């Protein structure tokens, strides 16, 4: 067997993992850093990768603030009780504060959400809303792909190690991995690395 070839990619932000959080991190990185080169590296294909690759039947956390269902404060009480007090209330509050806008963005991108005749979202219990979620990964992958550019998405590459800065061993400066379908080693050098892989 021949020795693998080595490819090097340099970028401003490297996103390791192309699941829901990886696509979201890449999209937001380009939104806030329009001129930055953002790269996604994924061991599969971003349209079907991650825990939601096969789809979902519901979104498990929706405040429903536009309908007066819940508030972020209600969510903090619920989570703190559910976790028997072991929760950072400030972080839980931030999730509660932003989750509805994330759901609305998913709907704007094309995710079908079940609705009542009056247009209000259907509800399952206090926090969940049902969706036609078999398409949730393609729906989230498309905006990420458009944001960073197809040329900045590297699929079928398994990242195995993080690289540290030669001058500062406490600073992550990239990652290294191998092609799962080709005899190639990939070296990614980055100013910032976001890990979203499982």
Order of alpha helices (4+ residues) and beta strands (2+ residues): beta-alpha-beta-beta-alpha-alpha-beta-beta-alpha-beta-beta-beta-beta
